[in-house]
Amino acid sequence: MQRIIQTVSAEAAAHLQIRRSIVAALGVSLITNAALALTLLTKTDNSRTVVLSPAATQTFIATNDAVSPNLLESFAAQSASILLNMTPATAAANAEIFLKNVAPQAYAAMAANVRRGASELVRNYASSVFYPHASAVDETAKSVCLSGERRMMIASAVTETSDITVCMRHVVTAGRLQISQLTIRKTESTDPAVELANFTDPARSIADAQAESVD
């Protein structure tokens, strides 16, 4: 009888020790996971992000969600070139290339305007040529304004010449640089920095800015 009691006691002690070991292991695991989660949440990601240009012929590099001024300017210049240099033969394709780089939240309104403009060129057998003269960049606002001359042509004849400023605001989404706001309007100042300041002014609503266009 005494041997049975000793055996049962030994087994109970063994089970208790195993339970204590399991609880201790779980405790260590929880602490380790919590420490790992805290590290991941507080760790700064210094990885480099590849950003493709609108025409996908160049590759830009950005760190986190910050984009250097020269990259912003290059991206905006190529976007403007695609959008404002069109012929009846290239208008539809250029419009779609441009729209591939528009942010989802701005796509609906911008797509309607861009496609309508391209359709008008095709319908009128007209071409558009843009000659940029100056630019200004706001790195903090991820915004760029390009001022220059736009010529509307039918065949080789120039039918209209105007000084315009095209401004774009950008966002970085899932490693891609995208256009979140676009305005094309008649130039009001010879200094593109002034145009940029007006464009990034918080008092201007995005809806009003997006609605602006050049007749």
Residue frames relative to the residue before (quaternion, step in Angstrom):
aa qw qx qy qz dx dy dz
M 1.0000 0.0000 0.0000 0.0000 0.00 0.00 0.00
Q 0.6478 0.5185 -0.3088 0.4648 3.53 0.98 -0.93
R 0.6392 0.5308 -0.3254 0.4514 3.59 1.04 -0.81
I 0.6327 0.5326 -0.3280 0.4565 3.58 1.04 -0.83
I 0.6504 0.5177 -0.3092 0.4620 3.55 0.95 -0.91
Q 0.6544 0.5127 -0.3108 0.4608 3.56 0.98 -0.88
T 0.6466 0.5227 -0.3168 0.4565 3.58 1.00 -0.85
V 0.6626 0.5001 -0.3013 0.4691 3.57 0.92 -0.95
S 0.6478 0.5204 -0.3161 0.4578 3.57 0.97 -0.84
A 0.6517 0.5188 -0.3097 0.4584 3.57 0.97 -0.88
E 0.6593 0.5031 -0.3075 0.4665 3.57 0.99 -0.89
A 0.6431 0.5218 -0.3187 0.4611 3.56 1.01 -0.85
A 0.6513 0.5109 -0.3108 0.4672 3.57 0.98 -0.83
A 0.6394 0.5262 -0.3224 0.4587 3.56 1.04 -0.81
H 0.6569 0.5063 -0.3046 0.4683 3.56 0.96 -0.91
L 0.6453 0.5232 -0.3170 0.4575 3.56 1.01 -0.84
Q 0.6502 0.5175 -0.3099 0.4619 3.56 1.03 -0.84
I 0.6344 0.5233 -0.3212 0.4695 3.55 1.06 -0.83
R 0.6499 0.5164 -0.3140 0.4608 3.57 0.98 -0.89
R 0.6487 0.5127 -0.3181 0.4638 3.57 0.97 -0.84
S 0.6435 0.5248 -0.3195 0.4565 3.58 1.04 -0.82
I 0.6495 0.5156 -0.3138 0.4624 3.58 1.03 -0.87
V 0.6515 0.5129 -0.3099 0.4652 3.57 0.97 -0.92
A 0.6521 0.5123 -0.3120 0.4636 3.57 1.00 -0.87
A 0.6514 0.5144 -0.3140 0.4609 3.58 0.99 -0.84
L 0.6435 0.5166 -0.3145 0.4692 3.58 1.03 -0.83
G 0.6372 0.5366 -0.3181 0.4526 3.53 1.03 -0.82
V 0.6585 0.4974 -0.3001 0.4785 3.56 0.96 -0.91
S 0.6427 0.5308 -0.3164 0.4528 3.57 1.01 -0.86
L 0.6565 0.5116 -0.3116 0.4585 3.58 0.94 -0.88
I 0.6577 0.5040 -0.3093 0.4666 3.56 0.96 -0.88
T 0.6529 0.5182 -0.3107 0.4567 3.58 0.98 -0.87
N 0.6708 0.4969 -0.2956 0.4645 3.59 0.93 -0.91
A 0.6400 0.5219 -0.3227 0.4625 3.55 1.03 -0.80
A 0.6519 0.5069 -0.3088 0.4720 3.57 1.00 -0.85
L 0.6471 0.5167 -0.3138 0.4645 3.58 1.02 -0.82
A 0.6530 0.5115 -0.3120 0.4633 3.57 0.96 -0.88
L 0.6478 0.5149 -0.3150 0.4647 3.57 0.98 -0.87
T 0.6412 0.5262 -0.3212 0.4569 3.58 1.01 -0.80
L 0.6711 0.4998 -0.2944 0.4617 3.57 0.95 -0.90
L 0.6709 0.5084 -0.2997 0.4490 3.57 1.04 -0.78
T 0.7608 0.3818 -0.1945 0.4875 3.55 1.00 -0.80
K 0.5487 0.6309 -0.3982 0.3774 3.59 1.21 -0.30
T 0.3569 -0.7220 0.5540 0.2109 3.57 -0.93 0.87
D 0.3243 -0.7514 0.5471 0.1756 3.54 -0.82 1.07
N 0.1016 -0.8171 0.5671 0.0208 3.56 -0.51 1.18
S 0.3307 0.7606 -0.4996 0.2500 3.55 1.20 0.43
R 0.4141 -0.6939 0.5325 0.2520 3.53 -1.24 0.48
T 0.2511 -0.7771 0.5661 0.1125 3.52 -0.99 0.89
V 0.3329 -0.7282 0.5635 0.2032 3.56 -0.93 0.90
V 0.0751 -0.7924 0.6053 0.0034 3.56 -0.81 1.04
L 0.2649 -0.7857 0.5405 0.1427 3.57 -0.65 1.10
S 0.4776 -0.6523 0.5098 0.2940 3.53 -1.11 0.71
P 0.6883 -0.4910 0.3182 0.4289 3.63 -1.17 0.39
A 0.7331 0.4022 -0.2399 0.4932 3.60 0.93 -0.83
A 0.3685 -0.7632 0.4576 0.2690 3.59 1.33 -0.06
T 0.4939 0.6367 -0.4493 0.3859 3.59 1.05 0.69
Q 0.7411 0.2692 -0.1864 0.5862 3.57 1.30 -0.14
T 0.2468 -0.7434 0.5987 0.1674 3.54 -1.24 0.42
F 0.1649 -0.7776 0.6023 0.0729 3.55 -0.85 1.04
I 0.2486 -0.7571 0.5862 0.1464 3.56 -1.21 0.55
A 0.0202 -0.7791 0.6265 -0.0089 3.56 -0.97 0.93
T 0.3344 -0.7164 0.5735 0.2145 3.56 -1.21 0.53
N 0.8129 -0.0284 -0.0487 0.5796 3.56 -0.67 1.16
D 0.7375 -0.3641 0.2730 0.4990 3.61 -0.72 -1.00
A 0.5261 0.6159 -0.4181 0.4112 3.58 1.22 0.33
V 0.1129 -0.7809 0.6132 0.0390 3.55 -1.01 0.88
S 0.4517 -0.7031 0.4785 0.2696 3.57 -0.80 1.00
P 0.6603 -0.5520 0.3383 0.3806 3.61 -1.13 0.64
N 0.6708 0.5031 -0.3254 0.4371 3.60 0.89 -0.83
L 0.6450 0.5030 -0.3303 0.4711 3.58 1.08 -0.64
L 0.6151 0.5384 -0.3371 0.4671 3.57 1.04 -0.77
E 0.6723 0.5040 -0.2943 0.4554 3.55 0.91 -0.97
S 0.6610 0.5061 -0.3111 0.4584 3.59 0.93 -0.86
F 0.6563 0.5109 -0.3084 0.4617 3.56 0.95 -0.90
A 0.6757 0.4905 -0.2929 0.4658 3.58 0.91 -0.92
A 0.6402 0.5302 -0.3275 0.4492 3.59 0.99 -0.83
Q 0.6720 0.4792 -0.3028 0.4766 3.59 0.94 -0.84
S 0.6285 0.5331 -0.3326 0.4585 3.58 1.03 -0.78
A 0.6623 0.5007 -0.3000 0.4697 3.57 0.95 -0.92
S 0.6368 0.5345 -0.3286 0.4481 3.57 0.99 -0.81
I 0.6539 0.5072 -0.3087 0.4689 3.58 0.96 -0.86
L 0.7173 0.4744 -0.2493 0.4454 3.55 0.93 -0.96
L 0.8018 0.3453 -0.1445 0.4658 3.58 0.91 -0.92
N 0.6683 0.4013 -0.3126 0.5429 3.59 1.25 0.00
M 0.2364 0.7849 -0.5214 0.2370 3.55 0.00 1.34
T 0.1433 -0.7244 0.6645 0.1145 3.50 -1.29 0.54
P 0.6796 -0.4592 0.3352 0.4635 3.62 -1.18 0.17
A 0.6737 0.5097 -0.2943 0.4468 3.59 1.08 -0.68
T 0.7750 0.3531 -0.1769 0.4934 3.61 1.07 -0.67
A 0.4451 0.7447 -0.4337 0.2434 3.61 1.23 -0.34
A 0.7022 0.4710 -0.2852 0.4513 3.60 0.73 -1.02
A 0.6729 0.4927 -0.2987 0.4639 3.58 0.92 -0.90
N 0.6498 0.5185 -0.3172 0.4564 3.59 0.95 -0.85
A 0.6265 0.5457 -0.3370 0.4430 3.55 1.00 -0.82
E 0.6920 0.4736 -0.2831 0.4655 3.59 0.90 -0.89
I 0.6078 0.5363 -0.3528 0.4674 3.60 1.07 -0.69
F 0.6536 0.5087 -0.3121 0.4654 3.57 0.94 -0.90
L 0.6982 0.5004 -0.2808 0.4281 3.58 0.85 -0.97
K 0.5411 0.6150 -0.4069 0.4043 3.60 1.18 -0.36
N 0.7440 0.3878 -0.2039 0.5045 3.57 1.20 -0.50
V 0.4769 0.6393 -0.4481 0.4038 3.55 1.22 0.53
A 0.5047 -0.6628 0.4668 0.2968 3.58 -0.94 0.92
P 0.6239 -0.5853 0.3637 0.3685 3.63 -1.01 0.77
Q 0.6802 0.5162 -0.3071 0.4202 3.58 0.91 -0.86
A 0.7375 0.3709 -0.2233 0.5183 3.60 1.20 -0.39
Y 0.4388 0.7625 -0.4191 0.2245 3.56 1.27 -0.25
A 0.6704 0.5436 -0.3258 0.3858 3.59 0.73 -1.04
A 0.7227 0.4334 -0.2543 0.4745 3.57 0.71 -1.06
M 0.6833 0.4926 -0.2960 0.4504 3.57 0.91 -0.92
A 0.6360 0.5387 -0.3360 0.4386 3.59 0.96 -0.80
A 0.6396 0.5306 -0.3313 0.4468 3.57 0.96 -0.83
N 0.6889 0.4809 -0.2831 0.4626 3.59 0.90 -0.92
V 0.6759 0.5007 -0.2995 0.4502 3.59 0.89 -0.94
R 0.6858 0.4749 -0.2911 0.4684 3.59 0.89 -0.89
R 0.6199 0.5338 -0.3480 0.4579 3.59 1.05 -0.68
G 0.6550 0.5124 -0.3099 0.4608 3.58 0.98 -0.86
A 0.6544 0.5034 -0.3128 0.4696 3.58 0.99 -0.81
S 0.6478 0.5234 -0.3183 0.4529 3.59 1.00 -0.81
E 0.6333 0.5336 -0.3307 0.4527 3.57 1.05 -0.75
L 0.6274 0.5252 -0.3389 0.4643 3.59 1.02 -0.75
V 0.6630 0.5014 -0.3043 0.4653 3.57 0.91 -0.92
R 0.6693 0.5151 -0.2995 0.4438 3.58 0.90 -0.93
N 0.7504 0.3826 -0.2024 0.4996 3.57 1.03 -0.79
Y 0.3817 -0.7317 0.4718 0.3103 3.59 1.32 0.02
A 0.4322 0.7147 -0.4311 0.3414 3.55 1.10 0.79
S 0.2417 -0.7385 0.6110 0.1515 3.52 -1.34 0.38
S 0.2124 -0.7566 0.6068 0.1192 3.53 -1.27 0.53
V 0.0382 -0.7856 0.6175 -0.0084 3.57 -0.96 0.95
F 0.1166 -0.8008 0.5862 0.0397 3.56 -0.89 0.95
Y 0.1142 -0.7807 0.6135 0.0312 3.55 -0.90 1.05
P 0.2090 -0.8059 0.5401 0.1231 3.63 -0.14 1.22
H 0.2263 -0.7928 0.5571 0.0989 3.55 -1.00 0.89
A 0.8063 -0.0233 0.0699 0.5869 3.59 1.00 -0.80
S 0.1099 -0.7957 0.5933 0.0523 3.54 -1.24 0.44
A 0.1164 -0.7565 0.6379 0.0855 3.54 -1.34 0.35
V 0.1602 -0.8002 0.5763 0.0438 3.56 -1.04 0.86
D 0.1212 -0.7431 0.6537 0.0757 3.55 -1.09 0.84
E 0.3030 -0.7970 0.4962 0.1635 3.56 -0.18 1.32
T 0.6520 0.5354 -0.3224 0.4294 3.58 0.95 -0.84
A 0.7450 0.3771 -0.2049 0.5107 3.56 0.94 -0.92
K 0.3286 -0.7571 0.4885 0.2832 3.59 1.34 -0.12
S 0.4916 0.6599 -0.4125 0.3907 3.55 0.98 0.91
V 0.0942 -0.7817 0.6163 0.0163 3.54 -1.18 0.72
C 0.0861 -0.7635 0.6362 0.0699 3.56 -1.12 0.73
L 0.1114 -0.7776 0.6180 0.0331 3.56 -0.97 0.94
S 0.1299 -0.7901 0.5967 0.0539 3.57 -0.77 1.05
G 0.2393 0.7785 -0.5548 0.1700 3.55 -1.03 0.76
E 0.5838 -0.5714 0.4515 0.3589 3.52 -1.33 -0.27
R 0.1473 -0.7751 0.6104 0.0698 3.51 -0.96 0.93
R 0.1083 -0.7904 0.6016 0.0405 3.55 -0.90 0.97
M 0.2084 -0.7421 0.6266 0.1150 3.52 -0.98 0.96
M 0.0474 -0.8287 0.5562 -0.0402 3.55 -0.79 1.05
I 0.1325 -0.7117 0.6778 0.1286 3.50 -1.33 0.48
A 0.7754 -0.0410 -0.0747 0.6257 3.53 -0.40 1.31
S 0.7672 -0.3147 0.2363 0.5065 3.61 -0.69 -1.01
A 0.5622 0.6124 -0.3784 0.4071 3.57 1.29 0.04
V 0.3451 -0.7265 0.5598 0.1993 3.58 -0.86 0.99
T 0.1772 -0.8184 0.5422 0.0693 3.57 -0.62 1.13
E 0.8043 0.0129 0.0102 0.5940 3.59 1.17 -0.46
T 0.0695 -0.7704 0.6329 0.0312 3.55 -1.10 0.79
S 0.0877 0.8021 -0.5844 0.0860 3.58 -0.88 0.93
D 0.3917 -0.6737 0.5720 0.2559 3.53 -1.24 0.58
I 0.0233 0.8193 -0.5691 0.0657 3.56 -0.59 1.15
T 0.2157 -0.7298 0.6284 0.1613 3.51 -1.36 0.30
V 0.1223 -0.7734 0.6194 0.0577 3.55 -0.84 1.00
C 0.0702 -0.8068 0.5865 -0.0106 3.56 -0.76 1.09
M 0.0610 -0.7980 0.5995 0.0043 3.54 -1.05 0.82
R 0.1902 -0.7269 0.6484 0.1227 3.51 -1.17 0.76
H 0.1847 -0.8157 0.5448 0.0619 3.58 -0.94 0.90
V 0.1185 -0.7359 0.6576 0.1095 3.51 -1.37 0.36
V 0.3169 -0.7006 0.5947 0.2346 3.56 -1.27 0.39
T 0.0116 0.8086 -0.5833 0.0763 3.54 -0.56 1.23
A 0.8404 -0.0967 0.0252 0.5327 3.56 -0.65 1.16
G 0.7452 -0.4277 0.2145 0.4645 3.54 0.92 0.94
R 0.6638 0.4829 -0.3077 0.4812 3.58 1.24 0.07
L 0.3694 -0.6904 0.5782 0.2293 3.54 -1.06 0.82
Q 0.0183 0.8200 -0.5680 0.0684 3.57 -0.68 1.12
I 0.4647 -0.6694 0.5135 0.2688 3.54 -1.23 0.56
S 0.1403 -0.8210 0.5511 0.0507 3.57 -0.66 1.09
Q 0.7940 0.0868 -0.0521 0.5994 3.59 1.22 -0.29
L 0.0241 -0.8014 0.5967 -0.0335 3.55 -1.01 0.87
T 0.0506 0.7618 -0.6458 0.0033 3.54 -1.06 0.79
I 0.0635 -0.7431 0.6648 0.0437 3.54 -1.19 0.71
R 0.1665 0.8033 -0.5459 0.1704 3.56 -0.43 1.18
K 0.6316 -0.5080 0.4151 0.4132 3.54 -1.28 0.27
T 0.5172 -0.6640 0.4483 0.3009 3.55 -0.92 0.95
E 0.2252 -0.7902 0.5615 0.0984 3.54 -0.89 1.03
S 0.7872 0.1610 -0.0777 0.5902 3.58 1.18 -0.56
T 0.4855 -0.6598 0.4885 0.3005 3.56 -1.08 0.68
D 0.6480 0.4793 -0.3080 0.5055 3.59 1.28 -0.28
P 0.3567 -0.7610 0.4945 0.2218 3.64 -0.43 1.12
A 0.5648 0.5927 -0.3919 0.4197 3.59 1.16 -0.46
V 0.6264 0.5211 -0.3290 0.4773 3.57 1.11 -0.70
E 0.6370 0.5203 -0.3194 0.4706 3.55 0.99 -0.84
L 0.6572 0.5136 -0.3018 0.4618 3.56 1.00 -0.85
A 0.6342 0.5271 -0.3258 0.4624 3.58 1.00 -0.82
N 0.6479 0.5028 -0.3150 0.4776 3.58 1.02 -0.77
F 0.6561 0.5313 -0.3036 0.4418 3.55 1.01 -0.85
T 0.7553 0.3844 -0.2032 0.4905 3.59 0.94 -0.87
D 0.3966 0.7249 -0.4729 0.3059 3.58 1.28 0.04
P 0.4485 -0.7168 0.4605 0.2704 3.63 -0.64 1.07
A 0.5884 0.5953 -0.3712 0.4019 3.59 1.16 -0.49
R 0.6338 0.5081 -0.3308 0.4802 3.57 1.22 -0.45
S 0.3411 -0.7452 0.5333 0.2096 3.59 -0.75 1.00
I 0.5800 -0.5925 0.4310 0.3560 3.55 -1.11 0.66
A 0.6335 0.5471 -0.3426 0.4267 3.56 0.98 -0.80
D 0.6700 0.4847 -0.2990 0.4761 3.57 0.93 -0.89
A 0.6572 0.5213 -0.3163 0.4431 3.58 0.96 -0.86
Q 0.6696 0.5002 -0.2993 0.4603 3.56 0.97 -0.83
A 0.6570 0.5367 -0.3098 0.4293 3.56 1.12 -0.60
E 0.5475 0.6327 -0.3989 0.3752 3.58 1.21 -0.36
S 0.0914 0.7872 -0.6063 0.0665 3.57 -1.07 0.72
V 0.4426 -0.6521 0.5391 0.2969 3.51 -1.31 0.22
D 0.4025 -0.7243 0.5058 0.2400 3.57 -0.73 1.03
